[in-house]
Amino acid sequence: MSIAICNREGGRCAEMALVCLTDFEEYAKEHLSKATWDYYAAGADECCTRDDNLLAYKRIRLRPRILRDVSVSDTRTTVQGTEISFPVGIAPTAFHCLAWHEGEVATARATEAVNTCYITSTYSTCSVEEIVAAAPNGFRWFQLYVYRDRKLSEQIVARVEALGYKALVLTVDVPYTGKRRNDIRNQFKLPPHLKVKNLDGMFHVTEFTDSEQYGIPANTLDPSISWKDIYWLQSLTRLPIIIKGILTKEDAELAVEHGVQGIIVSNHGGRQLDGGPATIDVLSEIVETVQGRIEVYLDGGIRTGSDVLKALALGAKCVFIGRPAVWGLAYKGEEGVREVLQILNDEFRLSMALSGCRNVAEINRNLIQFAKL
């Protein structure tokens, strides 16, 4: 886990270790093309929500307990009844082949190797079939969008259920795509050799079709999606349904009432509505509303093991990382993703021990002290 830094005077190369997630971020920024970096880094509009996802963790302080015999620690937990090695999974992120030639196949192998959950994006540059073939024993969920042509969504649901995906993650915060200024300035498009593999050939394209947006024809997402469509989705599948994109206690209550199995508290990495809250700031109200009836997860802004600890202390069952997985890919493909996950696991274990927690069950709200304004 190091990169070569050349000493111009002596001509020798020294190895500089990548020791935290921001090291991987810096590496990715240096080595990816500007358009690709801007696509991954983008937030909507002025990027206030994207940036606040990170800053919000720095406002939260921990209350460590001491003399607790932390000689043995256990980071394992379960999500939807399946055990994972630690409470960090990979969030659905698009176009992994932009960062590394093997793309999502490498991500799938890495998450299989460390035994955690990988949420595969609809907008993958490898197909769900290729991903399963590459990591047949991996624990995977599938992130779903709903299209104006509902048959497309129905076909994808049938495919992933047949392939052994363990849950559907319905993204609900994209009735329209947020305005990402640099993507517009760069006129971002997938390069010709890459495709949104899961949707390849599924759209009926004519000369009158609207322009492309993020690899598929524009205006194909269905903005009419509503709570009644949860029942439609439940009629298609026996898989658990997780709703991704909830930020209020009102919608959390509606999610429970509509019989879903989980919520991901998410603002889409700050890529949709700018000016919305940081996810960690609304986690507590959602957890208090749900009252343990379904599992609550979180994404957005996780960069250290202590961030993971804070999210679990505030009631998250598991957290998911998006951009850091892509940075790991850009560094060294499968190995880079494994290293990112291993660093988070090591930091989480250390933060637990220094806070007096021997296992995940001992992490609770008493660990948190909110910084005074």
Summary of the structure (lengths in Angstrom):
residues: 373
radius of gyration: 20.4
end to end distance: 38.9
largest distance: 70.7
contacts: 1268
relative contact order: 0.20
helix: 41%
strand: 18%
